[in-house]
Every structure is written in C-alpha cells, then in structure tokens.
Amino acid sequence: APDISSEPAEIRINQGGSCKLQCHALGKPLPEVKWTKNGKELKSTEHILLESLSDGIHYLTLT
C-alpha cells in the first residue's frame, strides 16, 4: 500500500490568484496520484499544471 507522508489541506484562493500544492506518496511501484476537485479528477489545462517527480513528490499548480 502507498505511504502518503504529506497530504494537502483544503485551501481557498481568491479569483485570479494562484497556488501550488504538494503531495509526497511512496510505494513500490511508485503510486499514481490523482488530484480531484468535488470528486472529479483534474486534468492538465491552461490553468492546471500536474507534475509527478521520480522521488514520489507530486505537485498541483493552479493559475
């Protein structure tokens, strides 16, 4: 089972603002991380950047 050592908290940003969330998830094989909003999976767009690094750190950047 994956070990999630840090989870993002619920946050609020002002319209037009930006934020970057980080999640650290470890396991063998490395787990696949899916970011969701209101139960729906987020996909990369012009305003949503999803990054997964080889060390198990995952980022969600909203602009």
C-alpha positions as YAML, in Angstrom:
chain: A
units: angstrom
residues:
- id: 1
  name: ALA
  ca: [0.00, 0.00, 0.00]
- id: 2
  name: PRO
  ca: [1.26, 3.51, -0.70]
- id: 3
  name: ASP
  ca: [2.54, 5.67, 2.14]
- id: 4
  name: ILE
  ca: [1.31, 9.25, 1.86]
- id: 5
  name: SER
  ca: [3.60, 11.23, 4.13]
- id: 6
  name: SER
  ca: [2.01, 14.60, 3.44]
- id: 7
  name: GLU
  ca: [-1.44, 15.49, 2.20]
- id: 8
  name: PRO
  ca: [-2.65, 18.89, 1.05]
- id: 9
  name: ALA
  ca: [-5.17, 20.60, 3.28]
- id: 10
  name: GLU
  ca: [-8.32, 22.24, 2.00]
- id: 11
  name: ILE
  ca: [-7.47, 25.72, 0.78]
- id: 12
  name: ARG
  ca: [-9.23, 28.72, -0.70]
- id: 13
  name: ILE
  ca: [-7.72, 31.22, -3.12]
- id: 14
  name: ASN
  ca: [-9.10, 34.46, -4.45]
- id: 15
  name: GLN
  ca: [-10.27, 34.62, -8.05]
- id: 16
  name: GLY
  ca: [-7.26, 35.37, -10.23]
- id: 17
  name: GLY
  ca: [-4.87, 34.02, -7.58]
- id: 18
  name: SER
  ca: [-2.58, 31.02, -7.87]
- id: 19
  name: CYS
  ca: [-1.35, 28.25, -5.59]
- id: 20
  name: LYS
  ca: [0.91, 25.19, -5.63]
- id: 21
  name: LEU
  ca: [0.00, 22.05, -3.66]
- id: 22
  name: GLN
  ca: [2.42, 19.22, -2.87]
- id: 23
  name: CYS
  ca: [1.78, 15.57, -2.02]
- id: 24
  name: HIS
  ca: [4.52, 13.08, -1.11]
- id: 25
  name: ALA
  ca: [3.45, 9.48, -1.83]
- id: 26
  name: LEU
  ca: [5.82, 6.49, -1.64]
- id: 27
  name: GLY
  ca: [5.41, 2.83, -2.58]
- id: 28
  name: LYS
  ca: [6.83, 0.11, -4.84]
- id: 29
  name: PRO
  ca: [5.97, 0.67, -7.56]
- id: 30
  name: LEU
  ca: [5.51, 4.41, -7.06]
- id: 31
  name: PRO
  ca: [1.79, 5.10, -6.72]
- id: 32
  name: GLU
  ca: [-0.17, 7.02, -9.31]
- id: 33
  name: VAL
  ca: [-1.54, 10.23, -7.78]
- id: 34
  name: LYS
  ca: [-4.82, 11.70, -8.99]
- id: 35
  name: TRP
  ca: [-5.86, 15.19, -7.95]
- id: 36
  name: THR
  ca: [-9.60, 15.77, -7.58]
- id: 37
  name: LYS
  ca: [-11.99, 18.65, -7.03]
- id: 38
  name: ASN
  ca: [-15.51, 17.92, -5.81]
- id: 39
  name: GLY
  ca: [-14.94, 14.23, -6.57]
- id: 40
  name: LYS
  ca: [-13.89, 14.79, -10.19]
- id: 41
  name: GLU
  ca: [-10.35, 14.10, -11.42]
- id: 42
  name: LEU
  ca: [-8.39, 17.17, -12.54]
- id: 43
  name: LYS
  ca: [-6.56, 17.12, -15.87]
- id: 44
  name: SER
  ca: [-3.75, 19.41, -17.09]
- id: 45
  name: THR
  ca: [-5.09, 22.54, -18.78]
- id: 46
  name: GLU
  ca: [-4.00, 26.10, -19.45]
- id: 47
  name: HIS
  ca: [-4.63, 26.87, -15.75]
- id: 48
  name: ILE
  ca: [-3.86, 23.48, -14.13]
- id: 49
  name: LEU
  ca: [-0.33, 22.02, -14.10]
- id: 50
  name: LEU
  ca: [0.17, 18.46, -12.80]
- id: 51
  name: GLU
  ca: [3.73, 17.30, -12.05]
- id: 52
  name: SER
  ca: [4.99, 13.93, -10.79]
- id: 53
  name: LEU
  ca: [8.66, 13.62, -9.84]
- id: 54
  name: SER
  ca: [10.62, 10.37, -9.65]
- id: 55
  name: ASP
  ca: [11.11, 10.76, -5.87]
- id: 56
  name: GLY
  ca: [7.36, 10.44, -5.17]
- id: 57
  name: ILE
  ca: [6.61, 14.15, -4.89]
- id: 58
  name: HIS
  ca: [3.59, 15.37, -6.82]
- id: 59
  name: TYR
  ca: [2.55, 18.97, -7.47]
- id: 60
  name: LEU
  ca: [-0.71, 20.60, -8.47]
- id: 61
  name: THR
  ca: [-0.33, 24.22, -9.58]
- id: 62
  name: LEU
  ca: [-3.42, 26.35, -10.18]
- id: 63
  name: THR
  ca: [-3.09, 29.67, -12.00]
...
